Amino acid sequence: MKEFRTSSGAFRAVDGVDLDIRQGEIVALLGPNGAGKTTTLDMVLGLTNPTDGDVSVFGGPPRRAVRAGRVSAVLQSGGLLRDLTVRETVALIASTFDNPLGVDEAMARAGVTDLARRRVSKCSGGEQQRLRFALALLPDPDFLVLDEPTAGMDVTARRAFWDTMREDARNGRTVVFATHYLEEADSFAQRIVMMAGGRVVADGTTAEIRATATGRRVTAYVDEAAVPDAVVRLERAGAEVEADAGRLLVRTGDSDAIARLLLGDIGARDLEISAGSLDDAFSALTDTKERER
């Protein structure tokens, strides 16, 4: 738990989060603004201490793991000297570690080799974020914490970044990242932790979260004259139905039973079953928790 003092009293930013992250996982931390994502990551990095409860990284205090170079981070802002070149920046930070990754290797892995002579002040937001990634790689950490890591990156740079993250995870590196890009979490995370109101409201694979929050979608077509009767039958079966001309969009927790009803008694055609989108799950889970707060 983490509380902050404000002029209107105590504000609980994180309220009873209980997480166990395993080695080699790529975990996405999702949630609306104010959900507690960044505060949670700050506690994992030892940048702030919990008001109540414990945070352990590799069996000890977070700051010990950071000092040992086992944990590194890519944050959204700060940490760069504008008058240095990109290479000078990487070389300077490398000099603070006992056994850093080679400067050239870190730059290559972060995709900033072609920016080596450019001053930091002349780099775009996305280029500066890639530079922060190079700095985070220098201690060759076992655990990377990323807060909006691809903010400002173009599509190509974002794809290259996640290719590197996948390779690192295969080699045993653990990655936890907070992002507003739902499609990014959907594409790259092995596990999604969704937060709202300072609490974890869902934790699982993308498919598990979609199914838990939204059930499945069944789309089918009937003659337009048959739509009213079809809607009645489907609603009696406990499904939510939207009808547009002869197209039926059905949300249900039991797609098999609804499929049998559609193809049998209703006589529908061109039936498709799909999971709800991550956007739907995000809205359903976080909106409910925010209203309860």
N, C-alpha and C positions, 0 to 999 in steps of 0.2 A: 504494500500500500504506500502511496505517496500523496501527501497533502501539502498545499502551498497556502501561505497566509495572504489574504487580500484585504482590501479596505472593507469589504462586506462580510469578512469572516473566512473560515477555512474552506479551501476548494480541494476536493479529492480528485486528483488527475488520474490516478491509478488505484483501482479498488479491488484488491484480492486476486491479482493475476497469478496463476500457477502454471508454469510451463517447464517442460523438460525437452531440450533440444539435443538430438543425437548427432554423433560425428558423421560428417559427410552429407548432411541434409541441406537442401536449399529451401528455406522457409520464407514465405512472404507474409508480412505483417500489414494487414489492410484495415482501414477504418476511416470514417469522416474526420474532418478537422476537429481537434479537441477530444479525440477518442482515447488518447493516452499513449499513442504509438511512440512518439519521440521521447517522452518521459521514460517509458519502459526501456528504450534503447540506451538512454542516458544512464540509467541505473545499471544496465549490463556492462557499460563501459566505465563505471565508477565515477562518472561526471557529477552524479548526485546520489545521495544515499536514501534508501527507503525510510519512510516515517515509521513503518512497522513491517516486520518480515525480514527475510534474508535473500540475498542474491549471491549465488556461487558460480564461478566460472572456472572450469577445470579443477574443481574441488577446493577453491580458495577464494579470497576477496577479488573482485574484478580488477582493482588497480594493480594487484600483484601480477595477474596474467597479462595486463597491458604492459607493465614495466619489463616483463620477461619477453615481450615481443610475440606472445602467443595469440594476442588479440589485436586487431587493427580495424580502422573505421574509415569510411568515406561519408563525410557529412555534407550538408547542403551548401555551407558557406564558410568563409574564414580560412585561416591557416596558410595563406599564400602571400608572398612578398611580391608586390606588383612590379618592382624595378628589376628583378632578376629574370633571366631567361628560363625557359622550361628545363633545360639540362642543368643549369646552375642550381635550380630549386631542388631537383632530384638528387644531385650530388651533395648539396648541403644537408638535406635530411638524412641521406645515406650515411654521412659521417657521424651521425649521432647514435648509430647502432654498432654493436660489436661485430656481428657477422651478417651484414646486409646482403640482400640479393644484389647482383651486379646492376649498376646504373643503366647500362644498355639493355639488359634483360627486362628490367622493370618498365622501362620506357616502351620497349617493343610489345610487351604483354598488354600494356595499357593503350597502345595505339597512338603514342605521342612522339615517336621517333622523328617524324617529319616536322614536328614543331620545336625541335631542340633549340634552335637559335632565336625563337620568338620570345619577346618579353611577355610575362604573364599578363600585364595590363592590356596587351594587344590580342589576347586569346578570348574567344567567345565563351559564353557560359558553359556550353557543352564541352569545349576544349579544356576549360579549367576543371571541370568535373572529371575528365579523363586524366588530367594531371594529378588530381587528388587520389585517383585510383592507383596511379603509379606509386605515389608516396605510401599508400596503404600496403602495397605489395612488398615494400623494401624489407621489413623484418621477416618476410616469408611466414605469415601468421597461420595458425591452425584454424582460426575463427575470424571471419570477416563480418563486420556489422556495417550495413549500408542504409543510409537515410536518403531516400529519393535519389538513388545513385545515377540514374540516366537522365535527370532533369536537364533539359537544354540540348541533349544529344540528338543528332539526326538519326534516321532509321538505320543507316548502315553502321554507324558507330554503336548504336544500341544493340544491334544484332551481334557485332563483334564482341562487345562487352559480355553479353550473356553466353556466347560461345566459350569465352575464357572461364566464366564462372562454372559452366558445366564441366569443363575439363578439370578445374580445381576440385570440384565436388567428387568427381570420379577418383581423384588422387587422395581423398580423405579430408579435404578442407570443408569446414562448415560455413554456410553463408546464411545470414538472416538479413532480409531487406524490407524496409518500409517503402511503399509506393502508392501513388494515386492512379497509376496506369493498371486498370483491371486486366486488360489484355496481356500485359507484361507478366502479371502474376499467373494468369491462366496458362501462358505459354512456357514459363520457365521454372515456376516453383513446383517442388515435389509435394509440398505441404503448405496449406494456407491457414493462418491464424487471423481470425477476424475480430476486431475490437470495436466496442461502442460503449460510451458512458464509463470508460475506465476499466471495463471488464472484457474478458474473452467471451464472445457470443457464439463462436464456431471454431472448430479445430479439426482439420482433416484434409484429404485430397480434394482437388477441385470438384471431382465427380460426387464425392460424399457431401460436400457443402451444397452443391446444386440440388441434389436429391433431397437433402434434409430441409432446405429452405423453400423450395419451390415445387417439389415433386417432379413429374414429367409432363411434357407437352405431347399431345396427340393431335395431329392435324389430319383431317379427312374431308371428303367432298360428298355432298348429296344433292339431289334435285332441289331447286329453290323452294318448291312447294312442300317438300318434306322437312324443311328446317324447323318449323315450330314444334312438330312432334318429336324430332330428334333432340332438340334442346330440353324438352320436358323429361324425356327418358334419361338423358345424361345427368341432368340435375338431380333426378330421383336416385341415381346411382352414386351421388355424392361428389360429382365433378363440377368444376367451374367452367362455364362455356361462353365463348364469344362467337357470334355468327356474323359473317359478312357474305351476303348473297348465299351461295351454296357451299361456302367454305366454313368449316367448324374448327375452332381452336379450343382444345379441351385441356384443362390443367387437372391433374389427378395424382394421387399417391399410389394408385393401382392401375398402371397402364395396360397390363395384360387383360384385366377384366373389362376395361373400357374398350379395348381393341376388339374383344369378342362381341361386345354389345354393338359396336359400330358395324362390324362386318357381318354380324348375324341378323339380329332383329331390325336394325336400322337400315341395313343394306348400303352402307357407305362404300366409297372407293378411294383409291390413291391414298392409302393411309400411311402416315409417317409418325414415328415415335422418336422424341429427342429429349435430352435433359434440358432443364431450364438454364438460362444463361447465368454467368457469374454476376452480371449486372443486376439481374433479378434477385439473386440470392443476397447480394450486398445490400440492396435497398430494403428487402424484407427483414433481414436480420438486424441491420444497424438502425433503421428507422424505428423499429419496435423498441429497441433498447434506449434510444435517445428520448423517446416519448415517456419512458418509465423513469428516466433520471430526474 
